[in-house]
Amino acid sequence: MHVHVSCADGEAKFWLTPNISVASNSGLSSQRLSKIAKILEEQQNDIIAAWQKHFRR
């Protein structure tokens, strides 16, 4: 399970399970990646529920 995140300065792919982690990164600073990871952690349950709903129709 993963999500793609795009920003003005680059994009990244994050694994959602078993832990939030960066799968790939193109152009984002480590500081930006940390901020994104924090947001994903705070919203992890909602994001996973939406991911499951979308892909398990």
C-alpha positions as MATLAB code, in Angstrom:
seq = 'MHVHVSCADGEAKFWLTPNISVASNSGLSSQRLSKIAKILEEQQNDIIAAWQKHFRR';
ca = [
       0.000    0.000    0.000;
       1.495    3.334   -1.032;
       0.748    6.936   -1.976;
       2.393    9.376   -4.362;
       2.973   12.939   -3.176;
       3.690   15.804   -5.571;
       4.999   19.221   -4.561;
       6.235   22.201   -6.535;
       9.834   21.114   -5.953;
       9.489   17.374   -6.605;
       7.601   14.192   -5.839;
       7.901   11.065   -3.739;
       6.310    7.684   -3.181;
       5.644    6.569    0.396;
       4.846    3.093    1.682;
       1.955    3.170    4.171;
       2.520   -0.243    5.739;
       3.942   -1.694    7.821;
       5.415    1.756    8.598;
       5.412    5.080    6.785;
       8.616    5.125    4.725;
       9.968    6.706    1.564;
       9.953    4.311   -1.389;
      11.320    6.822   -3.917;
      12.099   10.516   -4.085;
      12.746   12.952   -6.882;
      13.807   16.434   -5.828;
      12.385   16.718   -2.308;
      14.639   17.684    0.582;
      14.929   15.499    3.666;
      13.167   18.253    5.632;
      10.218   18.220    3.188;
      10.086   14.402    3.291;
       9.951   14.492    7.096;
       7.063   16.969    7.045;
       5.154   14.828    4.546;
       5.805   11.670    6.580;
       4.450   13.394    9.695;
       1.241   14.343    7.867;
       0.887   10.795    6.534;
       1.378    9.367   10.030;
      -1.298   11.680   11.437;
      -3.754   10.660    8.713;
      -2.575    7.063    8.203;
      -5.831    5.353    9.228;
      -7.970    7.560    6.984;
      -5.579    7.211    4.044;
      -5.491    3.418    4.384;
      -9.292    3.245    4.581;
      -9.606    5.377    1.431;
      -6.943    3.304   -0.352;
      -8.768    0.057    0.509;
     -12.118    1.472   -0.584;
     -10.686    2.635   -3.912;
      -8.719   -0.517   -4.805;
     -11.095   -3.173   -3.406;
     -14.285   -2.155   -5.169;
];
